[in-house]
Amino acid sequence: MLEAMAKADVGDDVYGEDPTVNRLQEKCAALFGKEAALFVVSGSMGNLVSLLSHCQRGDEIIVGKCNHIFQWEQGGAASLGGIHTQTIDNAKDGMLPLDQIEAAIRFDDQHCPVSRLVCLENTQDGRVLSVEYMNSVGALCRKNNLLMHVDGARIFNAATALNIDVKILVDAADSLQMCFSKGLSAPVGSIVTGSKDFIKKAHRARKLVGGGMRQAGVLAAACIVALDTMVERLHEDHENARLLADGLKNICEIDVEPVHSNMVFFKLKTGDVSALSKTLKENGLLANTIDRYRMRMVTHYGIEKKDVERAIDIINKALRHTAKV
Ligand SMILES: *Cc1c(COP(=O)(O)O)cnc(C)c1O
């Protein structure tokens, strides 16, 4: 990736003149089966410019309570776009139940905001939404004159787990955001895809939020390498996540959640994970605490079977240690 970055042909992308950015955008549009694509700095920016492009002030989006757009993006749609949000509880499998999406759609009534967009996330906390489900939400949206946005930060993990072409998985989406900087291991960048009209609006919105980049080809070059080399190895991360989960299941203090892609969530039967998290860190193992009771571990490029075995060993020892103190 570093070599590709150093050798990248560049131009001024604010004027659409960076050949490497243009190549990445064309490649992504084709990969996802959409008319056009736009390179952005981050997943959050990709989601934000998508929402700003689909919605006017006073419009409403329907989104899962656990979804990144609602939880982890500072409510940017509201603070910067005047966009209202209606949340639905994610079901155990990460999906938003169809009947609840339907119930959340507003009537044409002067008291209400205007329903505009349904946002799905795939994978959602590592859980995979099926193509049948994505298509049925798409059909529901079309029936009700709504648009559908997919936060596909990890859409290639979903396509890998389902063993289908990503284009088929996102066919129903009016727009999609995908991150190069997660499982695909690039240092920076996300892509937004959709129709030509939508991308034209997203391009304006990107400038508005300060996302116009100049010689961004150095970044896009790494993203092209990510697409060419990192997608095909994602199944290794899924295998390692299962291996990790299987190892953790043998530790009696731990409750492990089912694994669907590259994420492993677990709880301690005794409750609080903060002491464990601290001990793991001291022993060179970094794992996110999602809240007081739940931890998340993610497998990725550079983490191999032997590292997973070492992680299980460190957790096992840490639990013996915290039990003693
Ligand atoms: C990481 C992530 C984002 C945001 O991406 P950033 O590049 O960190 O802004 C959005 N949605 C999901 C599902 C993510 O995992």
The ligand as a Tripos MOL2 file, in Angstrom:
@<TRIPOS>MOLECULE
LIG
   15    15     1     0     0
SMALL
NO_CHARGES

@<TRIPOS>ATOM
      1 C1        -16.6020    2.7290   11.5750 C.3       1 LIG1
      2 C2        -18.0110    2.8350   11.1610 C.ar      1 LIG1
      3 C3        -18.5110    4.0430   10.6720 C.ar      1 LIG1
      4 C4        -17.7310    5.3270   10.6630 C.3       1 LIG1
      5 O1        -16.5280    5.2870   10.0540 O.3       1 LIG1
      6 P1        -15.3740    6.3240   10.4600 P.3       1 LIG1
      7 O2        -14.4290    6.1840    9.3310 O.co2     1 LIG1
      8 O3        -14.8380    5.8720   11.7760 O.co2     1 LIG1
      9 O4        -15.9920    7.6800   10.5470 O.co2     1 LIG1
     10 C5        -19.8270    4.0640   10.2580 C.ar      1 LIG1
     11 N1        -20.6080    2.9760   10.3290 N.ar      1 LIG1
     12 C6        -20.1450    1.8050   10.7980 C.ar      1 LIG1
     13 C7        -21.0650    0.6350   10.8190 C.3       1 LIG1
     14 C8        -18.8370    1.6940   11.2370 C.ar      1 LIG1
     15 O5        -18.3990    0.5260   11.7040 O.3       1 LIG1
@<TRIPOS>BOND
     1     1     2 1
     2     2     3 ar
     3     2    14 ar
     4     3     4 1
     5     3    10 ar
     6     4     5 1
     7     5     6 1
     8     6     7 2
     9     6     8 1
    10     6     9 1
    11    10    11 ar
    12    11    12 ar
    13    12    13 1
    14    12    14 ar
    15    14    15 1
@<TRIPOS>SUBSTRUCTURE
     1 LIG1         1 GROUP 0 **** ****
